[in-house]
Amino acid sequence: MVRGAAFALTMSLGLAATAARAVIVSYSSDGQFSNLSGCTTLPVIDCAITNSGNRVDLSGFNNSELFAVDFANSASFTTSATLPLASLIWVNNASILTDQDFDVVYTLQLTFTAPSADIAGQAFNLQIQQPTNPAPDRISGFAIGGLPGTISLNGVTVSGFSWAASGGSSSYTNGMWTNPEGNTSRLTLSARFAVPEPATLALLGLGLASLGLVRRKRSA
């Protein structure tokens, strides 16, 4: 009985030690703009998609710009972590003679390669509004609906996809990104990467040890 208990306890400690080792997660993102619509024909710079689909010219003199920023990341951690997956940069200049209301599709694909392979993505139908001052300019359509609620990567769980704005007095709420004129803002998509806690696996090992003791008593 003592030998069996000692073996089970050794197993539990081994499981805890294994869980304490760093988990390596590798992934990349690819964001592309397409299907621009609603732009008016003006005798100035019209809205357009450039840079192989990574930039939207928001039209007008001293035109504003929207950029898709792709990520390639490899992170190592032993406990849960929140990591950035992709982002957009909005340079909102003091423009004149702009298209004030038009649409564009932002298609995002996430590719995970470690600890196991998987892909996920969503097409965001964005509405870009550049009203006359003082109202801040805004881009809506970022509600997350096409990305899965949970992605499992060989023991690592990816969930809680969310957008957050940074830079100046820009903001993000309920699928809408606002950015005042003369400001540069970044909108970042992040997710939580969860790994089993060492204490959880240690408790599992202790449970197995207790089960072994009970079985030895019954058979004695």
Number of C-alpha atoms within 10 A of each C-alpha: 13 9 9 15 19 13 13 21 19 14 18 22 18 15 19 20 14 12 20 17 13 13 17 13 18 16 20 17 20 19 22 21 25 20 11 16 14 15 18 14 10 13 8 12 17 18 24 17 20 13 11 9 15 19 21 22 16 29 23 20 15 15 19 24 19 20 22 23 19 19 16 14 14 13 13 12 15 16 16 16 14 14 16 15 23 22 22 20 19 23 20 22 17 15 17 14 15 24 21 17 16 18 19 21 17 22 16 20 18 20 17 20 14 17 16 14 13 14 14 14 17 17 20 19 18 20 18 20 19 22 14 12 10 8 12 16 19 19 20 19 19 21 15 16 12 11 17 14 11 13 16 15 18 11 12 20 17 21 18 14 19 16 22 15 21 15 14 13 12 21 18 18 13 11 14 16 24 20 26 22 19 12 16 20 22 22 21 18 16 18 18 18 20 18 21 16 14 19 16 12 19 20 15 16 21 18 15 17 20 16 13 16 18 13 12 14 9 7 6 6
